[in-house]
Amino acid sequence: MTTCAVVRRRRPSHNQMDMFATFSEDRYSLPSGHATRAAMCGRFLLAHLVLATPLRVLVFLWVGLVGLSRVLLGRHHVTDVLFGFWMGYCQYKLVEILWLSPPALQGLLGHLAAF
């Protein structure tokens, strides 16, 4: 069950149902999937790529503009976007915690193969 199905927060009242060429569009607003994915990708880029300061600023701007666009287009409330940012950051942290390095994975597979 998705978060949207649990919360069932409606999209802003000024949201236009103008997405005619899509297969499906949620009627629910929380969380913003765009903001969630932007935060997760932005965090990944900042953590794993050696970027000069101007490029790091561009990553932050891109993430912020994705969230701002969702509010300005009337697709989400501000709190939906903020929760989406937080959720994307948490998803990245979870992947980071569960990630196994190649040597650790080979060691684990070696132990499993011994059984």
N, C-alpha and C positions, 0 to 999 in steps of 0.2 A: 504494500500500500504506500503510495507516495505521500509526501508531506502535504501536497495540495489536497488530496482526498481527506486528510485528517483535519486540516484547518478550514478549508472551504471558504477562504476569504475572497470575495468578489473583486474583480478588477475595478479600477476607478470608474466613476460614473461617466466621465467624458471619453472613455475608451471607445474607439471606433471598431466595429466588427467589419473591417475592410480587407480581411485576409482571405480572399476568395480562391486563391490558387494553392492553398495548403491542404494537406490530408486531414489534419485535425488541429484544433486550437483549443487550449484549455480555457475555460471560463474563469478559472481561479488564478489568483494573483501571487500568493505566497508559496515559495520564495521565487525570486527572479532567477530563472535558469541561466539567462545570459550573464547576469552578474556573478552567479556561482562559478560558471566556467571561466569567465574572465579573471576572477580572483585566483582560481586554481592555476590557470596557465601563467598568469603574471607572477605568482609566487614561485612557480617552477622556473621560469626564465631568470628571475632574480637570484634564485638559489644555485642554479646549475650552469649558468653561462657567465663568463667573465665579461662584463659589460662596462664600458666607460660611463662616467656619470651622466652625460647627456642621453645615452641610450636607456639608462635606468630611469631617468625622469620620463622619457617617452613611454616606457612600460607602465609607470604609474599613471600617466595621463591617459593612456589607452584604456586601462582598467576603469578609471574614473569616468571617462567619456562613454564607455559602454553602459555604466550604471545611470549616468545622466540622461542618455538617450532613451532608456526604458521609461524614465519618469516623464520626460518631455513629450514622448510619443503617446503618453497616456496609457501605457500597457501595465504599469506597476505604480504602487505607492512608494514613497521614499523608504519606508521601513521594510518593504519587500526587498528592495535593492540592498539595503544595509544588511539584512538577514542573509541574503544571497552571498554577499561578500564574505560574511563571517562563515557561512557554510562551506564556501569554496576553500577558504583558508584551513578550516578544520579537515576537509577532505584531503588536502595536500599533506597536512601533518600526519594524518592516518596512514597515507601511502608511504610517507617518509619513515614512519615507525616500523611498518610492516615490510619495507623493502629489504631484500637480501642482496648482498654484494655477490658477484660471480663466484669468488672463492668460498663464501659461506654456503651458497646454493650447491656447489659441487660437493662440499663436505656433507651437506644434508642428504643429497642424492646418493653419495657413497655409503652413508649409514643405512639408508633405506634399502639399497641394493644388497647389503649384507644379510638382511633378513630373508 
